[in-house]
Amino acid sequence: MVVSGAYPITDYLAVKLGALHLQVDHGDFNGPKTAALLKEAKDLLPYMPQSLVDRYKIQYWQKRLLQQYSRYKGMSKLEAQLEYLRVARKSPAYGASIFEIRV
């Protein structure tokens, strides 16, 4: 739900969660091979909300995501999933229910 943009999230938390998602999906950071995963804006969308991706140039997000992702080297898939949940709990919207209101 974070990536869909349904819940508000800070840039800082979005980068941490995106980097953890990369760790779960692709394992350890591997320099140029990993950087190739995020060549275009559309490549960021599985890891970052569109509303945030649109705010800055792709290079800004590439740099921040890859720097954070490299910090998780050596973390197992399970550890990354648990850390993702721990970080997600820091969001002010954590545990909130969103209801559509019709007028």
Stockholm file with secondary structure:
# STOCKHOLM 1.0

chainA/1-103         MVVSGAYPITDYLAVKLGALHLQVDHGDFNGPKTAALLKEAKDLLPYMPQSLVDRYKIQYWQKRLLQQYSRYKGMSKLEAQLEYLRVARKSPAYGASIFEIRV
#=GR chainA/1-103 SS CTTTTSSCCCHHHHHHHHHHHHHHHHCSCCHHHHHGGGSSHHHHTTTSCHHHHTTSCHHHHHHHHHHHHHTTTTCCHHHHHHHHHHHHTTSTTTTCCCCCCCC
#=GC SS_cons         CTTTTSSCCCHHHHHHHHHHHHHHHHCSCCHHHHHGGGSSHHHHTTTSCHHHHTTSCHHHHHHHHHHHHHTTTTCCHHHHHHHHHHHHTTSTTTTCCCCCCCC
//
